[in-house]
């Protein structure tokens, strides 16, 4: 869905956000969005690494049994 926005659509969204929130609130909103995105990426990375560890554990057990 977001890949169809393009540059003109992104500029329009930013202008609307500037009108609604004002120039003083935009940096605060940007920081909050950035920290939310950072936390989401960290959680996703942790979930993927947990899944990989569970896949590796049975493989290690099979090697010790053989």
Secondary structure, DSSP 4 states (H G I P E B T S, - for coil): -GGG-HHHHHHHHHHHHHHHH-HHHHHHHHHHHHHHHHHHHHHHHHHHHHHHHHHHHHHHHHHHH-
